[in-house]
Amino acid sequence: MINLGLMVKNIYGVSSKKGDDNLLLPRYATLAVSARKDGYTFSLDSEIIYGRYGSEKRKKARFWLLRGGAEKKIGDLLSVRVGLIYPVVADTSTAGDIKDDIPSPRIGGAAGIGVDFDRITLDFAVYGDPARSYVEQKKVFTSVGTITLKF
C-alpha cells in the first residue's frame, strides 16, 4: 500500500498569537510518500521552508530538507523507527548559506519507539538536529515524546 501526503503550514505567513502582530513566520510545504511491505513502513518526504521571519521584513529563509525513514511493527503494541534528515538547501538572509557550517556529518539521524494501546499511543524519539547543531556549532541531539489520545 502506498500513501501520498501534502501539508502546508503558515499559509498567511504571520503569527496568529495575540501581541505578535508584527511577527512574520516562514511558510512550510511538505510532500511525503510512504509504502508498506513485509511488516515495514518506508517513508520519504521533501520539505521546503521559505519566506520572511521575525519582525523585520528583510529577514528571509530558504530551506529544503529531505527525510527518509523505516518503521517495523513488532507484535501488536510496539514499533521501532530509524531515519535520516539531509538539508539540501539551508539559507537565510541574516546568516547566508549555513549548510556548510553545520558540524559533520551534516546529516541528522533519528531513532524512535512507539507503543500503541487501544486508545493511547506513546511515542519517543531521539534525533540529530542540524539547525541547533549550526547554532551551537557542535552536534546536537534532541528528544521528543508524544502522547496521542484517540476518541
Beta strands, then each sheet from edge to edge (+ up, - down):
strand 1: 2-9
strand 2: 27-37
strand 3: 40-52
strand 4: 60-74
strand 5: 78-92
strand 6: 96-97
strand 7: 108-116
strand 8: 120-128
strand 9: 141-149
sheet 1: 1+ 2- 3+ 4- 5+ 6-
sheet 2: 1+ 2- 3+ 4- 5+ 7- 8+ 9-
end
